[in-house]
Amino acid sequence: GAGVSQSPRYKVAKRGQDVALRCDPISGHVSLFWYQQALGQGPEFLTYFQNEAQLDKSGLPSDRFFAERPEGSVSTLKIQRTQQEDSAVYLCASSLDGTGGTEAFFGQGTRLTVV
Amino acid sequence: SQQGEEDPQALSIQEGENATMNCSYKTSINNLQWYRQNSGRGLVHLILIRSNEREKHSGRLRVTLDTSKKSSSLLITASRAADTASYFCATVPIYNQGGKLIFGQGTELSVKP
């Protein structure tokens, strides 16, 4: 596809349930990022991949959060034992290279609601 | 944690007027970017300004950067109702590899027809 694709668009999870969020970046983009956006706030960085290597996971809020990009393209963000505070929009972005000097392209996001 | 602060938090103007949004940040940067987010949708990149640039234009957008004051401004001229959205500045810190973006809290712009 032409843009970054995320699925599902909406997810309702019962507290304690595990969820998996998928991101298809733009083909050929080296860098992939996950962000978490709470209502009325700016996005907050979670983790960063350069190809299949996870170079920065400093923003992951707890060990319940896990991300992977095994073949350097599609990425999955997994949240185990979801809590109400995990409710947010999860945004994926990709960029062409790993220099930080190019724009990032964002997906539409997955809105997670934990009930 | 957020890198910067944006001012104002909300702005309401009439169509045809100019809108100015300001952003301040804390650490030295590689570049600063502005993004727009329409309600319930992803972010769209508007413009990127590098740390050695002072001003940049793109259509009706004008961005300035003052690295001595660690601040930037986004000017939208001749606003339209379709410009109604949230606007975020985001910085790429100079120490950062890979382009991790540090976002501000955003300015909610409402343009009334």
Chai-1 contact restraints between the chains, C-beta under 6 A:
chainA,res_idxA,chainB,res_idxB,connection_type,confidence,min_distance_angstrom,max_distance_angstrom,comment,restraint_id
A,S31,B,G98,contact,1.0,0.0,6.0,A-B,restraint_1
A,S31,B,G99,contact,1.0,0.0,6.0,A-B,restraint_2
A,G42,B,F88,contact,1.0,0.0,6.0,A-B,restraint_3
A,G42,B,F103,contact,1.0,0.0,6.0,A-B,restraint_4
A,G42,B,G104,contact,1.0,0.0,6.0,A-B,restraint_5
A,G42,B,Q105,contact,1.0,0.0,6.0,A-B,restraint_6
A,G42,B,G106,contact,1.0,0.0,6.0,A-B,restraint_7
A,P43,B,F103,contact,1.0,0.0,6.0,A-B,restraint_8
A,F45,B,K100,contact,1.0,0.0,6.0,A-B,restraint_9
A,Y48,B,G98,contact,1.0,0.0,6.0,A-B,restraint_10
A,Y48,B,K100,contact,1.0,0.0,6.0,A-B,restraint_11
A,Q50,B,G98,contact,1.0,0.0,6.0,A-B,restraint_12
A,L55,B,G98,contact,1.0,0.0,6.0,A-B,restraint_13
A,S95,B,G99,contact,1.0,0.0,6.0,A-B,restraint_14
A,G98,B,G98,contact,1.0,0.0,6.0,A-B,restraint_15
A,G100,B,N30,contact,1.0,0.0,6.0,A-B,restraint_16
A,G100,B,V92,contact,1.0,0.0,6.0,A-B,restraint_17
A,G100,B,N96,contact,1.0,0.0,6.0,A-B,restraint_18
A,G100,B,G98,contact,1.0,0.0,6.0,A-B,restraint_19
A,G100,B,G99,contact,1.0,0.0,6.0,A-B,restraint_20
A,E103,B,H45,contact,1.0,0.0,6.0,A-B,restraint_21
A,E103,B,L48,contact,1.0,0.0,6.0,A-B,restraint_22
A,F106,B,G42,contact,1.0,0.0,6.0,A-B,restraint_23
A,F106,B,L43,contact,1.0,0.0,6.0,A-B,restraint_24
A,G107,B,G42,contact,1.0,0.0,6.0,A-B,restraint_25
A,Q108,B,R41,contact,1.0,0.0,6.0,A-B,restraint_26
A,Q108,B,G42,contact,1.0,0.0,6.0,A-B,restraint_27
A,G109,B,G42,contact,1.0,0.0,6.0,A-B,restraint_28
